[in-house]
Amino acid sequence: MKKSPLQRVRAEYQPKLPNALKGAVKLKVGDPTQSVADQEEIKKLFPNTYGLPIVEFIPDENPQRVEEPFNVGIILSGGQAPGGHNVVSGIFDALKKLNKENRLYGFLMGPSGFINHQYMELTEGYIKDYRNTGGFDIIGSGRTKLESPEQFDAGLKILKELNIKALVIIGGDDSNTNACVLAEYYKANGAGVQVIGVPKTIDGDLKNKWIETSFGFDTACKVYSEVIGNIQRDCNSAKKYYHFIKLMGRSASHIALECALECQPNYCLISEEVQAKRMTLDNIVNQLCYMIVERAKMGWNFGTVLVPEGLIEFIPSMKLLISQLNDILAEHAEEFESLRDEEKLKAIAGYLQPAEAELFLSLPKNIALQLSLDRDSHGNVQVSLIDTEKLLADMVGKRLAELKKEGEYHGKYATQHHFFGYEGRCADPTNFDADYCYALGYNAAMLINSGVTGYMSSVRNLTEKPENWIAGGIPITMMMNMEKRHGHMKPVIQKALVDLKGKPYMKFASMRETLMLNTLYQYPGPIQYFGPAEVCDRPSMTLLLEHDKKI
């Protein structure tokens, strides 16, 4: 594989490991845990993996040699995130350090490769071309959901055939929920296979006290911030457009908030705030119009607006509509298949409650149709396909036209629309993500060697130097709660939303009025791999603020 000059140099980068993982280690066992909510229900569903303790690695002064070699399988599950290849590299290096005869197998194209027995052995010669690179192309990824005993048994067959002792699932909250279910199933059936999860998602919503950030968030936000900065430079140069920029983040606004802290746009919507304040679409449009009218008075007919991908689900009236749509589409899918667009919308409205039917039919036709698309494999509306940024821009334009007729607005309003999603998912990882992912993978291998199952790899204390990071694991069950999926209550990992009392949000909120009525853009520029540590190794502003560090 021919490499670019940057890739050739990056291949030589050696990720930094926590001191806790550099030598022989043993587990320090903490107190028993419980799920974040719905304790009785979760305990009943996971009797063999519930209540396990948090564990931490400490130096082992009397290490025992790993006599018997063992094999490990890995699955890359869900959407891509920068640093996945370093997770794989970390697992591989740790396994070989434990015993050179240990082997690592990768299941191809995600969970489907596990079920269908499509795999390859990952060797040093193969892995070396992927170290410190972006993407999941080392073995591919997929979104097949692991949820049935038939799937578990099919996978167990190949695990036994390859003499695989443990399976590592590298994924987000849904994928790690699957890992939790799989660990419980194998434990309950005496399969003798461990299951370990690794926290991946650029959305940043897989986090808690022990999972301080999911891998890929840092890199993706820096990629988006670079492009937003470029747009803002153009915006401030041409001075004639309002740029509505939609960003990844279907269930939480962490990406939008981080990019707002990095770039200081004129306006950034935070979905969690919209929900908490029970804002309507009209409320949002009125706020945007206020900003645009006030800026026009100063001769500024330009600006930037950040919109979280999942915003529409957080507007209370829209959330209720979507909830009803989810049930209706699940129950009557066949009925709607052959209908034309107009007929389909009318038929769907007929099943809605009166208030939601009125709202549904009042939406622009293209938005209503986008809301009516088939749900994804997890039963979620495909918010990335909903043009929320265009909806807001158009609604603002109509309101401004009314204000102009009333003599309350005398500016010019022209828009540009952007959606940044795939651009950040496969970028070469920042130094932070390169180090963090390598440590997560290395740590996962050590958890396997320690004999635990149903755990998620945890590396924390992340605002300190990597040598001082703390490595260990947390039971996945402690992150679980019950939620409605496909019309039924199911155990899933609870998503971490933006904390409206947290320091990252409070920092942004303190700047909001100033940013709306001024032009204080920041231009973060491209990711830096070489140079001073305060530039190249800096974690996200979100993480720094959460740990009371200066930004």
N, C-alpha and C positions, 0 to 999 in steps of 0.2 A: 504494500500500500504506500503510494507516494505521498510524502508529507510536505506541507507548506513550511517555509522557514520558521514561522512561529511554532508550529507543531513539533518540528525537530528539536527546538530549544525546550519547549514545554515537556517533551518526553523525558528530558533529563532532570526535571524537577522532582525532588524527593519530598513527598508530603511529610509533615511533622507529626509525630506521635506524642500523646500524653506520656509523661514519665511513668504513670501507673501501668502502662502497657509495654514498656520497653524490655522488661525482664520477665522472670517467672512470676506468675500471679496466683492469688487465691481469692475466694469470695468472702467478703464481709457481709453477713446477713443482717438485714434490718428487721423492722417490725412487720407483722402481717398487714395486708392492705384490704381495702374494699372498693367496690365500683364507685364511680363519681356520682351515680344516681341509681335509683331502682334496684337497691341492693338485694332484696329478697328474690326478685325475678331473675337477676343476673346470676345469683348464687345457685338457683335451681337449674339454670341452663348450663352452667359451667362448674359442676361439683368437683371436678378433678383438677381444675386450674384456677379456681377462685381463692382469694385470700392469701396468695403467695406473697412472700416478702420482697421488698426492694433490695437489690444486691449491688455491691460496689467492689471493684477490684483493688486489692492492696498487694504490695510485694510479698512474695512467698520465699522465705529464707530457707525452706527445706523442700525444694521442688521435686516432684516425682517425674521421671522420664515417661513420655507417652510411648508405651511399648507397642501397642497394637495400632496399626494405621487405620484410619477411617475416612470415609468419603462424605462429601457434602454436596447437596444440590441447591441451585439458586433459581429464583423466578423474578424477572423484572415485570412488575404488574402496573397497569394503568398508564397514565400520561407520562411522557418523558420529563426528566428534571436534571439540570446540570450536576455532574458529580457522580452519577450512577456507575460509571466505569471505574471510578476510584473506590467505590464500595466493593466492587468485585475484586479489584486489585488488592485491597486490604484483607479481604477474606482469604484470597489465594496466598498472600505472603505469610499470613499468620498460620495457615494450615501447614505450609511447607516448613515454617520455623518449628512447629510442634513435631512434625515427622515428615521427612522428605517423601515418604511413600503415600502420604495423604493425597487424595484426588478431589478435584472440584468439577462438577458437571453443571452445565447451564441448560435449562429447558427453553426451547426455542419459541419465540413469539408469545411469551407470557404463559398464563395458566393453561391455555389450550395445549401447549407443548408438553406440559406435565400430564395432562389427562390422556393425550394421544401418543405419548412416549416418543416425542421428538426432542432430541437432546444432542449435546456434543460435550466432549471433555475439554475443559479450558486449561491450556498449558502455558508455560512461561513464554514460549515463542509466539503464541497467539495473543496473549494478554498485553505484551509489551507495546504493541501498536495502539492500544487504547488508553494507556495511562494518561491521566490529566486531560482527557478529551471530553467533549460534550456528547450528548446523545445516548441512546440505548442500543445502538446498532451492533454491539458486541454479540448479543444473542437475540435482540428484538424484544418487544413488549406487546402486551395485549390486554383487553378488558374483559375477557371471559371471567365470569363470577364463579368462584368455588363455593358451592353451597349444598350439594347433595351427597349423600353417602355413596352413590354410584361413582361420582367423580373422585371422592376420597379413596375409594377402593381401587379404582383404575390407576390413580397415582401411586398408591401403595405398592401395586404390583411392580412398577418399574423401579421404585425405590429399593425394594427387596432384590430385584434382579441386579441392580448396580451396587448393592451393598451400601446404600446411602444411609448414614446414621442420622442426618439432620437436614432439614429443608429451610432455607432462608428466603423469606418473601420480602422483596424490596418494593414498597408501595405506599399509598396514601391511607386515609382513614378507612375507606371501604376495603382495600386490599389487606390491611392489617386486621380488620374485622374478620375477614376470611381466614387469616392466619390464626386468629384466636379460636375460631370454630374448628379449624383443622387440628390444632394442637389438642383441644378437648377431645375430639373424636378419636385421634390416635392414642391418646392417653387412656381413654375409657375402654378402648378395645385391645389394649396391651400390644400395640403395633411396634413399640420400641423405636419410634422415630420422633426426634425432637423437632419443634418448629420455632423459629426465631423471626421476628419482624424487624424491619429497618424503616425509619420514618422519612418518607419521601413525599413532597408535594410543593410546588412553587407557590401555591396559594397561601401557605403559611398557617393553615388552620388545623394542623396536627401538632399541637404543642401543649405543654403544661409545665409544672415546676421542674420536672425531670427531663422533659423533651423541650429544650429551650427554643429550638427552631427546627423546622423540617429542612432537609437538605435540598438545595436548588433555589430556595427563596432568595438568598443573598445575591446569587448570580443573575437570576431572572430580573430582579428589581433594578440591579445596576445596568442591565441591558436596556430595559424599558426607560430608565432614567436618562440614559445617554440619548436615546431617540427623542424623548420628550424635551430634553434640553436643546436638541437640534431644532425641533419644531418651534420652541420658544424663541430661539435666536432668529429664526426666519420670521416668526410672528412679530417680533420687535423690530425687525428690519422693514418688512413690507407694511406693517401697521394697517392691515385691511381685512383680516379674517379673525373670526372666533373659531378656534380649533376644539372640537369635542372629541376627546380621546377615551375610548373604552379600554379597560385593562382587565386581564385575567383575574379571577377571583369570584367563583360562582356562589360560594357559601359564606364568604367573609371578605372584608375590605382591606386586609393587611397589605396587599400589593399597592393598592391605590394610596393608602396612608403613607407607606414607606416612600413611594415616588413623590408624594406631596412634600414630605419632609426633605427629600433630596433636591427637588426642583423648584419648589415654591411657586406653583401655578396660581392663577387668579382664583380658581374655585375647584374644590374637590369634594365630591359627594362621598359620604361614609354610610353604607347601607344600614349598619347597626344603629346609627343615629336617626336615620329616617324612620326605622321601625320603632325605636324608643319614643320618638316624638309624635308618632302616628301621623307622619306627613303624607299628604296626598300628592299626586302628580301636579296639581295646581299650586300647592305650596312650593314645590321645587321650582316650577316655572317662574313663580313670582319672585323668588330669591334671585334667580339668574337674571331676570329682567331688571330688578333693582340694581344689580351690579352693572349691567350693560348700560342702563340709562345714566347712572352716576359717572361711569367712565366716559361716556359720550360727552357729558358736560365739560370734561377736561380735554376733549378733542381726541380721546383714545377710542377708536372703533375696532379694537382687537383684544384678544385675550385667549387664555387656555383653560379648559374645563376637563377635569378627570372624572370618569364615570366607572364605578366598579361593574364588572360583568354581570353579577347577580343582583344588581339594584332592584330590578322589577319585582323580585320575589320578597323584598323587604318592605315594600310599600303595603301597609296593612290591607287596603282594599284589593290590591292586586294579588297579595298572598292568599287571601280567602278565595279569590277567583281561581287561582292556579290550583289550590287544594281541591276545589270542586272539579276542575278540569281533569286533574290526575285520575280521580275516581271514575269520572264519566268516560274518559278515553280508554281506561283499562277495561271497563265493562262493555262498552259499545263500539270497540275499534272496528269490527267487521262491518257494522252498519254504516260507518262513515267512509269506508274505503272507496266505494264506487261513486261517491257524490262529487259534484263540481264544487268549486270554492264557495260560491254564494250559498248553495244548498247545504254544504257542510257546516258553515258558520251558523246558519239558521237552525239546523238540526241540533247542533251542540247547545245553542242558546236555549232550546226548548227543554233541555234537561237541567239547566242552571236555575238557582234561586232567582227571584225577580230582580233584586238589586245587582247581583253579579251578571245576570243576563243583560241588563241595561248597560253596565260598564263594558262588558265584552263587545256588544254591538256598537258602542260609541268609539271604540278604538279604531285607528286606521286599519284598513283591511289587511295590509301586509303584516302588521303586528299581531292581529288576531289570528291570522293563519300560522305565524311563527309560534304563537302560544299553543297552537293545536297540533304541532308536530308530534310524531311518536316520541315517547320518553326514552331515555337511555337505559342501559342494562340495569341500573340501580333504581329505576323508577323516577328519575329526576327530569324536569323540564330542561330542554337543551338551550340554556340561557345564552350560550355563545352564538347561537343562531338568531337571537332576537336583537334587532338593531336599536337598542335603547338609546345610543348616542344620537342617532338620526331622529328618533321619536322626540327626544328632548329639544334638539336643535329646531325641529319643525314647529313644535308647540311654542317655543320661545319666539320664533319668527312671527307666528300668528298673533301672539299677544303684543309684540312690539308694533305690529301693523295697527292694532287697535289703539295703542297708546299714541302712535303718530297721528292718527285721525283726531284724537282728543287733544292734540297739541302738547302732550307730556313727554314726547321723545323726538329728538331732532337729529339723531345719528344715522349711521349706515350700518347695516347688518348683513354680513356675508359669512358663510361657514365652510369649514372643511371637516371631514370625518375620518377617524382612524380607529382601528382595533388592533392592539398589540397583544398577541397571544403566542402563536407558534414561534415568533421571533426570539423569545426568551427561553424556550423549553430545552433547547439542545445546544446552548452556547458553551464554549469551553469554560469550565468552572473558574471562579475567582480563586485566589490563593486560600481564602477562608473556606470555601466549599471543597476545594481539593484536599485540604488538610482534614476538614470535618468528616467528609465522606470516607476518606481512607481510614480514619480513626473508628468510624461507625462500623465499617466492614471488619477491620481487625478485631474490634471489640466483640462483634457477633460471633466470630470464630472462637474467641475465648469463652463466650457464654456456652457455646456448643461443647467445648472441651470440659466445661464445668458441670455438664450434665443437666442443665435446666431446659425447660420447654414452656411455651406460652409466654415468652418474654419478648420485649422490644429492646433493641440495642439503644443505650442511653449514654451520650457524652455531653457533659454540662460544664458550667463555669466558663462559658465560651467567650466572654469578653476579656479574659486573661490570656496570656501567652499559651499556645498549644501544649507546652510542657506541663502546664498547671491545670489542664482540663481533667475532669473527674469522669472515669469510665465505669460502666456497670450496666444494669438492666432493670426494667420495671415490668411487672406482670401486665399483659395487655388488658386483662379483665378489669383492672382498676380504672381504665379509661372509658369503660363501656356504660351505655345507658340504653333505654328502650325508645325507639322511634317508629313512626308509621312509614312503612315502605310497601308500595304496591297494595295499599289498602289493609295491610296487616302490621301489627306491632312486632318489631324485630330488634334483637340486640345489635347495636352498632357503636363504634367509637364516637364519643361526643365531640363535635367540632368545636374548635376554639375560635370564638368570634372576637372582633375588636372590643377591648374593654374600654367603655366610655369613661371610666374613672382611672384608666391607666395613663402612664406618663407619655407614651407616644401620642395618643389622641389628645391629651390635654395640651401638649406642646403645639400641635397643629391648630387646635381650637383657639389658642392664645394669639395666633398669627392671622386668623381668618379675615377679620375686617381689614387689616392692613394690606393683606395680599389682594383682596378684592378691589381695593381702590387705589392701588399703586402697581407699579411694574417692577418687581423685585426678583426677577427670574434668576435661578441658578442653573449653571451649565455643567453637569457632572463630568461629561466627556466619557471616553471609552474606558473599559476595565484596564487597570494597570497591573501587570504581573511582575515588573522589575522596578526596584527603587526603594524609597524609605518605607518601613513597615507601616507607619501611620497612614500611608497612602495605599499600599498594596495589600495589606493584611487586615484592613479595617472591616469589622463586621457591619451588619446593617444598622441604620440609625435606630430602628425599632428595638433591636437587641441592646444597643448601648443605653438608650433611655430607660429600658426596663431594668437595667442594672445600675442605674444612677450614674452613668458615665457621661462625660461631656461630649457634645456633638459639634 
